[in-house]
Amino acid sequence: MMYLLYKKFKNSEKVVEADILNIVSKDDKAYSFYNQKIQEENSKKNSAFEYVIKEVEDDSLIAFLALDRKYDMEKFNQTASELYDQINHALETAIKLDVFYREGRDNTR
């Protein structure tokens, strides 16, 4: 099992943040610690957020996404770099085509 800490809007299912908790089981002291902190935070009436501990299977999509988050920016940067290179290549090709078009137009007069 994996335990996630959700920060979400009160009276809504929309999750604002999710963090992986270092908890082995519900019998763990860390679970009691987090649970107590959550109850303290959730008792604040002025807060727009509430916190929930969510238990998910390790092989679930939610667990995969939570574990994979640390690689998101690396994957994003790599993909952005590849896209940037492809766009630059396309622009260079378009510039060459424009030059060839102008040369062809000027030589046919």
Legacy VTK file of the C-alpha trace (Angstrom):
# vtk DataFile Version 3.0
C-alpha trace
ASCII
DATASET POLYDATA
POINTS 109 float
0.000 0.000 0.000
0.956 3.596 -0.543
-0.283 6.606 1.393
-0.805 10.006 -0.210
-1.588 13.289 1.481
-4.198 15.237 -0.482
-4.708 18.956 -0.014
-8.069 19.784 -1.533
-10.710 22.478 -1.460
-13.321 22.041 1.251
-16.603 20.621 -0.030
-14.933 19.638 -3.289
-13.057 16.703 -4.740
-10.592 18.991 -6.546
-7.082 18.157 -5.282
-4.658 21.081 -5.109
-1.555 19.169 -3.993
-0.639 15.553 -3.392
2.420 14.282 -1.555
3.692 10.792 -0.906
3.814 10.007 2.800
6.537 7.836 4.262
4.103 5.458 5.943
4.270 1.668 5.941
0.854 0.915 7.433
-1.963 2.468 9.441
-0.335 1.016 12.562
2.807 3.060 11.882
3.611 5.926 14.298
4.052 8.219 11.300
0.434 7.548 10.296
-0.751 8.659 13.741
1.461 11.737 13.558
0.140 12.779 10.128
-3.421 11.978 11.109
-3.155 14.219 14.189
-1.650 17.083 12.146
-4.404 16.700 9.561
-7.112 16.892 12.216
-5.517 20.064 13.607
-5.352 21.664 10.157
-8.870 20.585 9.205
-10.288 22.051 12.441
-9.297 25.581 11.347
-12.521 27.210 10.222
-10.885 29.970 8.128
-9.013 27.541 5.895
-10.310 26.983 2.369
-8.568 23.604 2.265
-8.853 20.263 3.946
-6.317 17.454 4.119
-6.963 13.753 3.578
-4.754 10.686 3.732
-5.559 8.452 0.779
-4.549 4.795 0.755
-3.861 3.405 -2.729
-2.457 0.160 -4.080
1.214 0.360 -5.094
0.375 -0.895 -8.578
-2.427 1.629 -9.160
-2.270 4.433 -11.693
-2.463 7.000 -8.880
0.609 5.483 -7.224
2.446 5.413 -10.549
1.687 9.063 -11.213
2.703 10.056 -7.692
5.992 8.167 -7.953
6.646 9.397 -11.474
6.159 13.090 -10.622
9.828 13.621 -9.816
10.638 12.851 -13.458
7.954 15.100 -14.925
10.147 18.189 -15.318
13.010 16.173 -16.775
10.641 14.591 -19.304
9.069 17.985 -20.013
12.471 19.624 -20.602
13.591 16.782 -22.854
10.383 16.909 -24.907
10.498 20.720 -25.086
14.100 20.553 -26.290
13.192 18.014 -28.996
10.256 20.145 -30.089
12.434 23.262 -30.149
14.968 21.458 -32.377
12.218 20.292 -34.740
10.746 23.792 -34.981
14.179 25.287 -35.689
14.774 22.666 -38.393
11.384 23.460 -39.957
12.162 27.200 -39.873
15.550 26.661 -41.503
13.896 24.539 -44.201
11.243 27.228 -44.786
13.973 29.872 -45.103
15.810 27.709 -47.682
12.587 27.226 -49.626
12.036 30.993 -49.618
15.567 31.560 -50.914
15.118 28.923 -53.646
11.758 30.438 -54.583
13.248 33.935 -54.860
16.218 32.661 -56.901
13.873 30.762 -59.220
11.555 33.749 -59.587
14.456 36.126 -60.324
16.041 33.778 -62.881
12.832 33.225 -64.867
12.384 36.889 -65.745
LINES 1 110
109 0 1 2 3 4 5 6 7 8 9 10 11 12 13 14 15 16 17 18 19 20 21 22 23 24 25 26 27 28 29 30 31 32 33 34 35 36 37 38 39 40 41 42 43 44 45 46 47 48 49 50 51 52 53 54 55 56 57 58 59 60 61 62 63 64 65 66 67 68 69 70 71 72 73 74 75 76 77 78 79 80 81 82 83 84 85 86 87 88 89 90 91 92 93 94 95 96 97 98 99 100 101 102 103 104 105 106 107 108
